[in-house]
Amino acid sequence: MDRIRTIICTYDYGVEGFEHLFNRLDLLHDLASEGRLVEATPLSASEVVGWLEDIIFTAEETIREIDARTPAFHAFVEETEAIRQPVTD
């Protein structure tokens, strides 16, 4: 059973899964920016915004969890932040 879950998660969260997620959000953005949100969803604008806020919150929390539990990623983030710091004499 664990092997099946792993395979499903690998597929859903592999390159294809993230591309699919990104493309769906990008299309929603395109339609919203053209004032055509009603073509994308039967939900009201406030419902769409609520879902997007929940998605953003969950994505940010996921990044924090990855950062906290993945030492190599944490080191990369710290190194990147150090590079961005202005040099002061």
Protein Blocks (a to p, Z undefined) as FASTA:
>chain_A
ZZmmmmmmmmmmmmklmmmmmmmmmmmmmmmmnopmmmmpccdfklmmmmmmmmmmmmmm
mmmmmmmmmmklmmmmmmmmmmmpccdZZ
